[in-house]
Amino acid sequence: MYRRMPVRTESRLGQAGHASARLFAGLVLAAAAACALAQTLPKEVAALHADLRERGSGEFRFFGFHIYDARLWSAGSRFDPAGRFALGLRYARDFAGERIAKQSDEEIARLGIGTEELRARWLEAMKKLFPDVKAGTELIGVNEPGRGARFFRDGVAIGSIDDPEFAGAFFAIWLDPRTRAGDLRRRLLGTE
């Protein structure tokens, strides 16, 4: 036969001890949350680029519709558009990869980057590479100076476009001062 043990609800800590314990627990939770946020770069990307740290993040909306959440990781204390960095987009809606490629091409053309022939080659490369996405899918592009751009879907490498000029044009969609999404750019760069 089992005997019930009394449950004790009082503590010998007293009021000051309870406050200290709550403060300690709060600090532990805050530290854990900070670590979780700092580790948002997927492991496969972080393994290749351990020096990248989150610089900023923001949400992109079009006519009020939430399209994606964006994050920018970079090395060093100042952002260098010619340096190594990663830009992640976590989609809030479903999109066909071809639509993502065409929209990217339209934005690059709007910025006046590259010749029509060059953009046509880039468009074909993006159509082949960019997958269809569902709400929650994260695509990350990594700028690799002198090489081009490498892409990941939900942390898994999907391929690269080995053309440094393409990489500059592609990331300009979000990071060029002439971007349509100036507020998002400021949040990504941490200047807002």
Secondary structure, DSSP 8 states (H G I E B T S, - for coil): -----------SSHHHHHHHHHHHHHHHHHHHHHHHHHT-S-HHHHHH-TT-EEEEEEEEEETTEEEEEEEEEESSSS--TTS-EEEEEEESS-B-HHHHHHHHHHHHHHTT-S-HHHHHHHHHHHHHH---B-TT-EEEEEEETTTEEEEEETTEEEEEE--HHHHHHHHHHHHSTT-S-HHHHHHHHT--
